[in-house]
């Protein structure tokens, strides 16, 4: 089972930006 690290980082970055927008 392999999850590409780039996909994980991209998802986390997107979540962070969404959270920042709500703050």
Order of alpha helices (4+ residues) and beta strands (2+ residues): alpha
